[in-house]
C-alpha cells in the first residue's frame, strides 16, 4: 500500500518491484527476490528460467504487475506456480490501478490440491 500511495499508477513493473523490495526491507520482512522455479517431475528435478518475484516469510508468493488488467490466465499461472513451488498463498498485485485494493488478487491453496502432482 505504501508503494502505491507514494508512486501511484502508471510506472513500469520493475519500478514497483524495486520499491516493494525497499519497503519490505524497511519493515524487516524475511523475503527472497527472483527465486528460480524448480520442481520435481516423475522423480526428476526440473530447473526453469522462470523467476518468482518475491517469496515472503517462506510461505507467500508475491507477483508484481503493472498493466491495464489481470487476465484469468495470469490467475491460473499464479495457481500453477503455487502448486509447483509448494507455497500455500499467492498474491498477484497489479500496481497500475487507481485503488490498489482493486489490483490485488489472492489465491490460497487447499492442502489437498497442494499434494497432488
N, C-alpha and C positions, 0 to 999 in steps of 0.2 A: 504494500500500500504506500509506503514512504517513497519508493522509487517512482511510482506512477504520480503521486502528488507533486513531487519535485520536477519531473520531466514532462508529464502529460503524454498524450498520444502523438504518433507521427514520426518517431525516430526508428532507426534500424534495430533489428533484433540484437545485434552484438552490443549496442549501446546499453540496452536494458539488461542484458546478460552480465556485462561488466559491473554496472551499478548495483545489480542484485547481489553479486558476489561481495562488493564492498559493504553493502547493508548487512548481509549475513555475518561477515567477519566482525563488524561493529557490535552486532547483537550476540556475538560469541557462540553462534551455532556451529555444530560439527557438520561439515559438508565436504563433498568432493565434487569437482567440476570435470566435465569432459571424460567421464569414465567409459572405457571401451566396453561394448556389449559382448559378453562371452556367455555361452550356454552349452549344455550337453545335448547331443542328438544321437540317439542309438548308441550310447556309451562312448561317443567321441566328443572331444572338446572342440567347439566351433568358435573361432575368433572372427569378429566382423569389423568393418570400418565404421560402423555406427557408434556414435558417442552420445552418452546420456548427459544432458545439460547439467543437472545437479542431482546428487543424492544427498538428502539432508537427514542427519541423525541415523544413517544406516537403514532407514525404512521408508522414506518418502522420495519418490521420483518426481522431480520438478522440471517440466519442459517449458522453455520460454519461446514466445512467438510475438510477432508484430505484423499483423496482416488484417485485411478487411473483416474476415470472419473465420471461424473454425469449422472445417468440414467434418462430416460424420466419419470420413476415412481417417482423419487425424485422431479422433477419439478412439477409433478401433486400433490405430497404431499404438496409442498410449496403452491400451489394454494388452496388446501383444507384448510390448516392452515390459510391462509389469510381470506378465507370466514368465517371460524368458529370464528376466533379472531376478525373479523370485522376491520382488518387493510387493508390498501389500497395497499401498496407497499411491496414487499419482495425481498430480495437478498439471493441467495444461493451462498456462497463463498467457493470454493474449493482451499485450500492453497497448495495442492500437484501438482502444475503445475510450469513449468519453467517461464512463464509470467502470472502474476496474472490476467490480463485482460481476458485471456482465461478461467480463473476459475470462473468468475463472471456471474451468471445467474440472470436476473431481471425479475420480473413479477409485473405488475401494474393492479389492478382490476378496471374494469369499475363500475361505481356506480350501474348500473342495475344488474350486476352479484352479487354485494355485498348484495343487499336487498333480493335476492331470498333465500329461505330456504327449 
